[in-house]
Amino acid sequence: MSSKKIYFASDFHLGSNNSEKSRSREEKIIHWLDTIEKDADEIYLVGDIFDFWFEYKYTIPKGAVRFQAKVASLIENGINIYFFTGNHDMWMFNYFEREIGVKIYRKPIEKEIYGKKFFIGHGDGLGPGDRKYKLIKRVFSNPFCQWLFERIHPNLGFYIAHSWSNKSRKKDSNRDNYFMGEEKEFLIQFCKEELKKKEIDFFIFGHRHLPIDYSINNQSKYINLGDWIKYNTYAVYDGKEIKLEKFS
């Protein structure tokens, strides 16, 4: 068994609210990365790392350059880092893979880590319900729609996107404060359906913004990573158990 640990975090939403708050959040995240660097083998950043991201041919959003530099440094030091696209940064194309060396996943993955089976994904669009969002995601994932958005000048495109993002986050803010119960938590329902088809030890999701550590049965556990706007939570797996922890 390796002495190295596996870390999971999501929903940093870098660039949200205002530049001052985003910069403070970025500094906190970098401090967290500094503290885990000594024993991290892999780091999974499970979606909505940015509040909005779109790569024009010659332009990317301003900000978070210190975070990007820290990620590049960790990779150069031999730590594997994986990005998952979320509903806020689904327009992440090849910039981070080419410039920094991260591996990008656009769909959930199943992976064995230290002998345990993990199901990892951002979590948006999974489970029953939320048909309106699922339709919107199909539209935004369409290459032709992405091509059309690319025709908009970045100043206007980024303004539209950030306005949309802020409205979406405010609409869901009350739901992010409490656990709705097993029957109303869409991701728990998704996990239960997946367990009818296969064995999974740990389901790791973001998107929900609420830190959740929930045992589905005697073998399987659902972890929601929370966010770094309010909770500053992450998960760590040492090869024996997985824990949801808070960084302060």
N, C-alpha and C positions, 0 to 999 in steps of 0.2 A: 504493500500500500504506500502510495506516495505521501510525503509530508506536505506537499503543496496543496493549496485549496482552490476551489472554484467559486467565483463570485458572480452574482447576478444583480443587475439594477436596471431601472427603466424610468421613463417619464421625467427626465430632467427639464424638458421644455425650455431649453436655452433660447433666449431671445424673446421670451414672453414677458408680459406686464410692462416693464420699462427697462431701459439700458442699465440703470443703477441696480435694480433688483436682480436682473439677469447676471450682471457682473459678479454680484455677491454670491449668487448661487453657483456660478462657474468656479469661483475661488474655493467654495466649500467642496465641490465635487473633486477638484484637483487635489485638495488636501486629503480627501478620502482615498483617492488613487495613490497618493504618496504613502499613506499608512498601510495599504494592502500590497504594495509593490513587493515587499520582502518575502511574502509567502504565496503570492498568486501564481497559479499555473495558467489559468484561463479566466477571461472576463467576458461575460455575456451582457451586452447592453441591449435591452429587450424592447426597443421601440420608443418613439416620441422623445428621442434624445434632443431633438430640436423642435421648437414650437412651430416652425415652418422651414422647409428646405426645398429648394428647386434649383437644379443645375442648368443654367443656360450654357450655351457653348463656351462662352468666355467669361461668365459671371456666376458667382455663388453668393449667398447672403453674407453680409458683414457680421462680424462678431465671433465670439467663441474661439478665437485663434489660439489662446493659451490652452484651452481644452484639447484642441486638435494637436498642438505641439506635445502635450503630455501623452496623448494616446500614441503618437508616433514614437516618442521616447520609450514607452513601455514595450512596444513591439520590437524596437531595436534591441532591447534588453532581453528578448526571448519570451515575452509573455504573449500568448495568443489572445487576440481580442476580436469579438464577433459583434457586428451590428445587425439588428433586426429592424426593418422599416415598420413604422407605426402609421396610424391614420393622419398624424400631423407631418410626418416626414417621408411619406411613401414615394415622393419624387426624388429619392436618393438614387443616383445612377452609378457611375463608375469613378467619381472623383476620389472617394475615400479609399477605394481599393487600389487605384493607380498611384495616388500621392502619398498615402499613409501606410497601406498594406493590410487594412482590416478586411475580413471576410464579411460580405453582406448577404443576409438572408431576407428574402421577400415573402416567404411563407413559413409557417411553423415547421420545425424539424423534430425528428426523434433521434436520440443519440444515447449511447451507453457511456456512462462516465463512472469509472471506478466500480464497475460491476452492477450499477443501477441504471434502469431505463428512465430517461428523461424525455418529456414532451415540452418543447420550448417555443414560445411565440408571443407576439405582442398581445393577441387576444381579441382584437377588433374584428367584428363580423362573425365570430364563432358562437355556436349555440343557437337556441330558438329566438324568435323575435327580431327586433331592430331592422325590419325590412327596408325602411327608408334609408338607413345608413348603408346597408348592403348594396342597394341600388346605386347610391352615390359613389361608393368605392369602386364599383364596376366601371362607372363613367370615368372617374379619375385615373383608373389603372389602364384605360384605353390609350394606346400609343397615339392615335389620331387626336384625342383630346389633349394629350400632353404637347403634341406638336402645335395645336392651336394656342395653348397657353404660352408657349415659347414665343409666339408672334407678338405678345403684349410686351411693352417696354418694362424692364425690371422694376423701375420706380412704381409704376402703377400695379404691376403684377404682385409685388411684395406687399403693397398696401392692401390690395383686395384680400390676399391670403391671410395676412395678420388680422384683419378685421373679422374674417370668417372664423379664424382660430379662436379669437377672444370670445365671440358670441357662443361658440360651441362649448368652450370651457365653462363659461358662466352658466349655461343651461344645465350642465351636469354637476355643478358644484355641490348642490344639496345632497345628491345621491352619493357623492364621494365621502360623505361624513359618517355613514352607518352601513352595517351589514344588513342586507334585505331579507335574509333567510334563504335556505337551500333552494326552495322551489322558485324563487325569483332571481337568484343569481345565475345569469345565463352561462357563465363559464363553469360553474359547478355542474350544471345540466350537461354541458358539452363533455366534461370529464367523465361523467357517469355513462354517457353514450359510448365514448371511446373505450371504456373499460369492458364493455360488452363484447368488443372485437379483439382486444389485445391486453396484455399486461403492461402497465406503466407504473413506475414507483413514484415519480414526482412530476407533476404538471407545474410549469413555471410560466406565469403570464404577467404582463403589465396592464396598461389601458384603464383598469378599474380605478386607479389612484388611491385606493384604500388598502393598507397592509392587511393581508388575510393569510392565516396559517390554518388550513382546514383539512382534517382527516376524512377522506371519502369512505375508506374502509380500513381494515387492519393493515393493509399493505400500501395503499396509495394515498398520497397527500397532494393537495392543491395549495400552491403558494402564489399569492398576488404580491408583487413587489412594492406596491404603494407608489409614492412620487417624491420628488425633491423640491416641490413647491411648498408643501406643508409638513411632510412626515420624515423626509431624509432617511428612508429605509432601504435595505438591500438584503439579499440572502447569501449565505455562505455554506458551502458543502465541503466537508473535510474527508469524505470517503466513507463515513459511518452515518452521519446524520446531517440534516439540513436545518439551518436556523434562520429565522427572520430577525434582523438586527437593525438598530437605529444608530446613525452616525451623529455625534454631537461634538 
